[in-house]
Amino acid sequence: MTAIRALPSLANNDRPRNASVREQLQQLEEVAREEIRELQQLADARPGPSRADEELLGLAWDLGLDGEALR
């Protein structure tokens, strides 16, 4: 499950009055949203731990081996 959430848009009354500052803020919002989309894609594509890996590690632990012994 991904814990990354999109940022809410600023309400018009929260935006600065200066047009150039508003434009810069809008560009930053667009970049932030794109970065969040990329992070969500990376997080969703990351493989989770497999059940076999957990079982193998548990078996090694039962045998008194540590993670280095599995390499």
Steps between C-alpha positions, in 0.01 A plus 500: 500500500634838402515773765570775246211738449447784255509853629171690504481807280516837670177694506503820299483711818816318629703597195728807497372813326820553297457337156864391464497341845172324418655367178809375684280334761293332228818369334624365833163330559520334158854377568398372845201313353721342233753394764220348709370309195850363434543400865162326496599306189830397655332397824236300315764326284718400794472127559387390842677233700418156368354232723784261404761751618329530838476123536866452403610762751286336769652160421853643514419663834370166631828338395700766682618674184498872442437696180867487400489120483232519230722683253 
